[in-house]
Amino acid sequence: MPVTFTSEQEAFAEAIRDFASRECGTREQRDALTNGGQEVHNHELYAKIADLGWLGIAVAEEYGGTGGGMVDLCLFLEEMAYGQIPIGGFPVTAITAGAYERFGTDAQKEEILGGIVKGLVEAIAMSEPEAGSDVGALRCKAVRENGGYTINGQKTWISEAHVADHILLVCRTDDSGSKHEGLTMLSIPKGTEGVEIRGIDTMGGRIVNDVFFDDCHVPAENLLGEEGKAWMQLMAGLNVERLIIAAQSLGIARRAMDDVLVYVKERKQFGRPIGSFQTISHRLADLATEFECSRLLTYDVAARVDANPTQLFPREASMAKLKVTETAKKISLEGMQMMGGYGYATEYDMERHVRTTLVSTIYGGTSEIQREIIAKTMGL
Ligand SMILES: Cc1cc2nc3c(=O)[nH]c(=O)nc-3n(C[C@H](O)[C@H](O)[C@H](O)COP(=O)(O)OP(=O)(O)OC[C@H]3O[C@@H](n4cnc5c(N)ncnc54)[C@H](O)[C@@H]3O)c2cc1C
């Protein structure tokens, strides 16, 4: 491995690989766990991983976690994705956990962070039909009344809301100021009256949802952090969100790379393995180089965050998200081309890698938006 890990981290990675090969190492196992690839989150497997204590990898020890940092979390996410372990609810749970960790009261941390260690899934709802890249344009509204907040509006594209125990809602409580003022985070427990969750069909299966709020009332203690300060609270989580998506994409990229390597060494045409044709071997050499650059960047940014947990790294975190997701997409698409017709067949995993990586350059801020952020740091 090009990145230097401690012996404990290496042993942890090995344990995840063992778990993956035991629980979902074959296509038959993965199909059984995911309803033929349609469901990306399996509750039973998630519970097993909770029992192993791995879901608390980055949760503080006082809430039952193991108190690891971003490098540990990235390692976990990379290996989970590489092993194709279907716990699609975990990345968004880890993103959401960061907000509770930074802004939660003791009681909220006890409930949410302590709950995550034991297997809770958490979702976060920012996007709306008219507020995608421009999150600040969101209009879902909460009004203070009857000792709490009454919420009306719609969220869209909410990952894993259908399996989540809480949705962390970002809504508008005041529209008198600029668009980034007057935003507030509220924790919405599963089953709250006035919430309707409807799945959105996607080429990746059942992942995302529309969420409708119709006179949904939550008590004031469900406020996370300060009323009107959600924009600042969201910004504080960007390092973590971008690294989580980067680490997950890294795992898929590594898996796609390994899958195509096996294939081009075995598949023969014109009497020789297709990997011996320079047109393929040189492309793979380039992709392997890009992969290593992506991996070094991800763990370098993660180590910087661990060294300075309260510092924002907008440029570096955006670079990691941009570079890794674009590289993962490239490796999967090139992998499909190198596998010829078999890359397109659902019998092989490559077409799934393509579908998964295509969307990674869209969610969590599109590649265009990451480039905008990076360009701004260069005074452009
Ligand atoms: C699978 C999936 C999971 C998701 N999960 C969640 C979730 O859990 N929670 C949540 O809140 N949201 C989630 N999202 C929403 C996601 O963050 C948005 O889709 C994303 O931010 C883009 O918004 P949009 O789809 O409205 O596209 P738009 O913002 O309409 O963008 C369309 C195109 O225009 C480009 N564009 C827009 N503005 C600019 C600009 N200023 N400069 C250059 N180009 C620009 C974009 O890059 C893109 O190519 C998810 C989306 C998907 C597909």
The ligand as an SDF file (V2000), in Angstrom:
LIG
                    3D

 53 58  0  0  0  0  0  0  0  0999 V2000
  -27.9050    9.6270   -5.7570 C   0  0  0  0  0  0  0  0  0  0  0  0
  -28.0380   10.9700   -5.1360 C   0  0  0  0  0  0  0  0  0  0  0  0
  -27.9700   11.0940   -3.7590 C   0  0  0  0  0  0  0  0  0  0  0  0
  -28.1600   12.3350   -3.1510 C   0  0  0  0  0  0  0  0  0  0  0  0
  -28.2010   12.4230   -1.7890 N   0  0  0  0  0  0  0  0  0  0  0  0
  -28.5610   13.5990   -1.2060 C   0  0  0  0  0  0  0  0  0  0  0  0
  -28.7980   13.6670    0.2020 C   0  0  0  0  0  0  0  0  0  0  0  0
  -28.6770   12.6730    0.9320 O   0  0  0  0  0  0  0  0  0  0  0  0
  -29.1930   14.8610    0.7270 N   0  0  0  0  0  0  0  0  0  0  0  0
  -29.3550   15.9810   -0.0280 C   0  0  0  0  0  0  0  0  0  0  0  0
  -29.6930   17.0120    0.5170 O   0  0  0  0  0  0  0  0  0  0  0  0
  -29.1170   15.9500   -1.3780 N   0  0  0  0  0  0  0  0  0  0  0  0
  -28.7360   14.7880   -1.9770 C   0  0  0  0  0  0  0  0  0  0  0  0
  -28.5370   14.7260   -3.3420 N   0  0  0  0  0  0  0  0  0  0  0  0
  -28.7040   15.9230   -4.1370 C   0  0  0  0  0  0  0  0  0  0  0  0
  -27.3980   16.3960   -4.7600 C   0  0  0  0  0  0  0  0  0  0  0  0
  -26.5590   16.9730   -3.7990 O   0  0  0  0  0  0  0  0  0  0  0  0
  -27.7550   17.3130   -5.9210 C   0  0  0  0  0  0  0  0  0  0  0  0
  -28.3090   16.4940   -6.9290 O   0  0  0  0  0  0  0  0  0  0  0  0
  -26.5560   18.0740   -6.4480 C   0  0  0  0  0  0  0  0  0  0  0  0
  -26.1020   18.9940   -5.5140 O   0  0  0  0  0  0  0  0  0  0  0  0
  -26.8830   18.7890   -7.7610 C   0  0  0  0  0  0  0  0  0  0  0  0
  -28.0950   19.4650   -7.6890 O   0  0  0  0  0  0  0  0  0  0  0  0
  -29.1810   19.2560   -8.8770 P   0  0  0  0  0  0  0  0  0  0  0  0
  -29.3470   17.8010   -9.0740 O   0  0  0  0  0  0  0  0  0  0  0  0
  -30.3820   20.0500   -8.5250 O   0  0  0  0  0  0  0  0  0  0  0  0
  -28.4860   19.8340  -10.1540 O   0  0  0  0  0  0  0  0  0  0  0  0
  -28.3610   21.3860  -10.5650 P   0  0  0  0  0  0  0  0  0  0  0  0
  -27.9060   22.1830   -9.4180 O   0  0  0  0  0  0  0  0  0  0  0  0
  -29.6110   21.7980  -11.2570 O   0  0  0  0  0  0  0  0  0  0  0  0
  -27.1920   21.3000  -11.6230 O   0  0  0  0  0  0  0  0  0  0  0  0
  -27.3820   20.8370  -12.9530 C   0  0  0  0  0  0  0  0  0  0  0  0
  -26.0670   21.0370  -13.7180 C   0  0  0  0  0  0  0  0  0  0  0  0
  -25.6980   22.4180  -13.7040 O   0  0  0  0  0  0  0  0  0  0  0  0
  -24.4010   22.5770  -13.1650 C   0  0  0  0  0  0  0  0  0  0  0  0
  -24.3020   23.8120  -12.3790 N   0  0  0  0  0  0  0  0  0  0  0  0
  -25.1840   24.2770  -11.4630 C   0  0  0  0  0  0  0  0  0  0  0  0
  -24.7380   25.4290  -10.9260 N   0  0  0  0  0  0  0  0  0  0  0  0
  -23.5560   25.6950  -11.5370 C   0  0  0  0  0  0  0  0  0  0  0  0
  -22.5790   26.7290  -11.3950 C   0  0  0  0  0  0  0  0  0  0  0  0
  -22.7180   27.7310  -10.5270 N   0  0  0  0  0  0  0  0  0  0  0  0
  -21.4670   26.6710  -12.1680 N   0  0  0  0  0  0  0  0  0  0  0  0
  -21.2920   25.6450  -13.0460 C   0  0  0  0  0  0  0  0  0  0  0  0
  -22.1700   24.6370  -13.2090 N   0  0  0  0  0  0  0  0  0  0  0  0
  -23.2800   24.6600  -12.4530 C   0  0  0  0  0  0  0  0  0  0  0  0
  -24.1990   21.3590  -12.2610 C   0  0  0  0  0  0  0  0  0  0  0  0
  -22.8170   21.0870  -12.0510 O   0  0  0  0  0  0  0  0  0  0  0  0
  -24.8960   20.2790  -13.0630 C   0  0  0  0  0  0  0  0  0  0  0  0
  -24.0570   19.7760  -14.0510 O   0  0  0  0  0  0  0  0  0  0  0  0
  -28.3400   13.4910   -3.9540 C   0  0  0  0  0  0  0  0  0  0  0  0
  -28.3670   13.3570   -5.3430 C   0  0  0  0  0  0  0  0  0  0  0  0
  -28.2420   12.1230   -5.9460 C   0  0  0  0  0  0  0  0  0  0  0  0
  -28.3490   12.0160   -7.4370 C   0  0  0  0  0  0  0  0  0  0  0  0
  1  2  1  0
  2  3  1  0
  2 52  2  0
  3  4  2  0
  4  5  1  0
  4 50  1  0
  5  6  2  0
  6  7  1  0
  6 13  1  0
  7  8  2  0
  7  9  1  0
  9 10  1  0
 10 11  2  0
 10 12  1  0
 12 13  2  0
 13 14  1  0
 14 15  1  0
 14 50  1  0
 15 16  1  0
 16 17  1  0
 16 18  1  0
 18 19  1  0
 18 20  1  0
 20 21  1  0
 20 22  1  0
 22 23  1  0
 23 24  1  0
 24 25  2  0
 24 26  1  0
 24 27  1  0
 27 28  1  0
 28 29  2  0
 28 30  1  0
 28 31  1  0
 31 32  1  0
 32 33  1  0
 33 34  1  0
 33 48  1  0
 34 35  1  0
 35 36  1  0
 35 46  1  0
 36 37  1  0
 36 45  1  0
 37 38  2  0
 38 39  1  0
 39 40  1  0
 39 45  2  0
 40 41  1  0
 40 42  2  0
 42 43  1  0
 43 44  2  0
 44 45  1  0
 46 47  1  0
 46 48  1  0
 48 49  1  0
 50 51  2  0
 51 52  1  0
 52 53  1  0
M  END
$$$$
